[in-house]
């Protein structure tokens, strides 16, 4: 079977990353978390004071700082997971906080940020055999990907999943905060000028609202093996 690129797109908290990681493990492919890249840039901007306390974003300064940002992924043999590094520091946990989530959609709107990260993502995909998830992977990053999956779930389930995830990591958030953040990100992701979140015409819809992680993975693997035969 041929090595392919698998692109997963969809709104936040719909299980894209969980599925993408599992697919990569099963297929022995490289997993690339594109969302983590935007979160890392956002975290960098917050740490450097480019996003103020009132969440005002200095776009020009962020653009100026892009050359100072280096993002990499390292495999943690202890956890069996790929972790995000920003300028040599492990930021895998901190970039998942609600504070970063509140700002990442705005940072993702910046054309120069998207251009830099898309270029990096496309370089990673030159040898194929990768699974990448995000908001525009099947439309902007890899429009010719052999398999495109549109991952979705209903809103209540998405909010509950994100709330549980944050609580398990020890963050003190309210269900209302998470609900508002998910709704805000949905609107901003779908309405931004640069590479808005839209389903690719040839993407296969996979609704995992009432599917277990294992059943979702099995369905995705069926699609993957079929695509690898072509």
C-alpha positions in Angstrom: 0.0 0.0 0.0 1.1 3.5 -0.8 2.1 6.1 1.8 -0.4 9.0 1.9 -1.2 12.2 3.6 -4.2 12.1 5.9 -5.8 15.5 6.6 -8.3 15.9 9.5 -10.3 19.1 9.8 -13.1 20.3 12.0 -14.1 22.6 14.9 -12.4 22.7 18.3 -13.1 19.9 20.8 -14.5 17.5 18.2 -11.8 14.9 18.8 -9.5 15.6 15.8 -6.2 15.4 17.7 -7.2 12.3 19.7 -8.1 10.5 16.4 -5.1 11.8 14.5 -2.7 10.6 17.1 -4.3 7.2 17.2 -4.3 6.9 13.4 -0.6 7.8 13.3 0.2 5.2 15.9 -1.7 2.4 14.1 -0.3 3.3 10.7 3.2 4.1 12.0 2.9 7.6 10.4 4.2 10.9 11.8 1.6 12.9 13.6 1.7 16.7 13.2 -0.5 18.9 15.5 -1.0 22.0 13.4 -3.2 23.5 16.1 -0.4 23.3 18.6 1.7 25.4 16.3 -0.8 28.3 16.4 -1.2 27.8 20.1 2.6 28.0 20.5 2.8 31.3 18.6 -0.1 32.6 20.7 1.7 31.6 23.9 4.9 33.3 22.7 3.0 36.5 22.0 1.4 36.4 25.4 4.7 35.8 27.1 6.4 38.7 25.2 3.6 41.1 26.0 2.4 41.3 22.4 -1.1 40.4 23.7 -2.1 42.8 26.5 -4.2 42.0 29.6 -7.3 43.2 27.8 -6.5 40.7 25.1 -5.6 43.4 22.5 -3.2 41.9 20.0 -0.4 43.8 18.4 -0.3 42.2 15.0 2.6 44.2 13.6 4.8 43.2 16.5 3.8 39.5 16.2 4.8 39.6 12.6 8.1 41.2 13.5 8.8 38.4 16.0 8.0 35.5 13.7 11.6 35.0 12.9 12.3 34.5 16.6 9.9 31.6 16.9 11.0 28.0 16.4 8.4 25.2 16.9 9.4 21.5 17.0 7.8 18.2 18.0 9.6 15.7 20.1 8.5 12.2 20.9 8.3 11.4 24.6 9.1 7.7 25.0 7.7 7.7 28.6 4.3 9.0 27.6 4.3 7.6 24.1 3.2 11.0 22.8 4.6 13.7 20.5 5.1 17.0 22.5 5.3 20.6 21.3 8.4 22.6 21.9 8.7 26.4 21.6 12.3 27.6 21.2 13.6 24.5 22.9 11.1 24.5 25.8 8.4 22.0 26.3 5.0 23.9 26.1 2.7 20.9 25.5 0.6 21.5 28.6 0.6 25.3 28.9 -0.6 25.9 25.4 -3.8 24.0 26.1 -5.0 26.5 28.8 -8.2 28.5 28.5 -6.1 31.7 28.4 -4.3 30.6 25.2 -7.6 29.3 23.8 -9.1 32.7 24.2 -6.5 34.3 21.9 -5.5 31.6 19.4 -8.3 32.3 16.9 -7.3 36.0 16.7 -3.6 35.1 16.2 -4.6 32.5 13.6 -6.2 35.3 11.5 -2.9 37.0 10.9 -2.0 36.3 7.3 1.8 36.2 7.9 1.4 33.8 10.8 -0.6 31.4 8.6 1.8 31.7 5.7 4.8 30.9 7.9 3.1 27.9 9.6 1.6 26.5 6.3 5.0 26.6 4.7 6.5 24.7 7.6 3.6 22.2 7.5 4.0 21.6 3.8 7.7 20.9 4.3 6.9 18.3 6.9 4.5 16.6 4.4 7.0 16.2 1.5 7.7 12.6 2.3 4.0 11.8 2.9 3.2 9.2 5.6 1.9 11.9 7.9 -1.4 12.6 9.7 -2.2 16.2 10.4 -5.2 17.8 12.0 -6.3 21.4 12.1 -8.7 23.9 10.6 -7.5 24.2 7.0 -5.4 21.1 6.4 -7.5 19.6 3.6 -8.2 23.0 2.0 -5.1 25.2 2.3 -2.2 23.1 3.5 -2.7 19.8 1.7 -5.5 20.3 -0.9 -4.3 17.2 -2.7 -4.2 14.9 0.4 -5.3 11.4 -0.5 -7.6 11.2 2.5 -9.5 14.1 4.0 -11.7 13.6 7.0 -14.1 16.2 8.4 -14.5 15.4 12.1 -17.6 16.6 13.8 -19.7 16.2 17.0 -22.7 18.0 18.5 -22.0 21.2 20.5 -23.1 19.8 23.9 -20.7 16.9 23.6 -17.8 19.1 22.4 -18.2 21.5 25.3 -18.4 18.6 27.8 -15.3 17.0 26.4 -13.2 20.2 26.6 -14.5 21.0 30.1 -13.5 17.4 31.3 -10.1 17.7 29.6 -9.3 21.0 31.4 -10.5 19.8 34.7 -8.4 16.6 34.5 -5.4 18.8 33.8 -6.1 20.7 37.0 -7.3 24.0 35.5 -10.1 25.8 37.3 -12.7 26.8 34.7 -16.5 27.0 34.6 -18.7 25.1 32.2 -20.0 28.5 31.0 -16.4 29.7 30.3 -15.8 26.7 28.1 -19.1 26.9 26.4 -18.4 30.6 25.5 -14.9 29.8 24.4 -16.0 27.0 22.1 -18.7 29.2 20.5 -16.3 32.1 20.1 -13.7 29.9 18.4 -16.4 28.3 16.1 -17.4 31.8 14.9 -13.9 33.1 14.5 -12.6 30.0 12.8 -15.4 30.0 10.3 -15.5 33.7 9.6 -11.8 34.7 9.4 -10.5 36.2 6.2 -7.4 34.0 5.9 -8.2 30.3 5.3 -11.5 30.1 7.1 -12.7 26.7 8.4 -14.7 25.0 5.7 -15.2 21.4 4.8 -13.3 20.3 1.7 -15.7 19.2 -1.0 -14.0 15.7 -1.1 -13.8 15.3 2.6 -15.5 12.3 4.3 -17.7 13.3 7.2 -17.1 11.4 10.4 -19.5 12.3 13.2 -18.2 10.9 16.5 -20.9 12.3 18.8 -22.0 8.9 20.0 -19.0 6.8 19.0 -16.3 5.5 21.4 -12.7 6.5 20.6 -12.1 2.9 19.5 -15.1 2.8 17.1 -14.1 6.2 15.7 -10.6 4.9 15.1 -11.8 1.8 13.4 -14.0 3.8 11.0 -11.1 6.1 10.2 -8.7 3.2 9.6 -11.2 1.7 7.1 -11.1 4.9 5.1 -7.3 5.1 5.4 -6.7 1.6 4.2 -9.0 2.1 1.2 -7.2 5.3 0.3 -3.8 3.7 0.6 -4.9 1.0 -2.0 -5.6 3.6 -4.7 
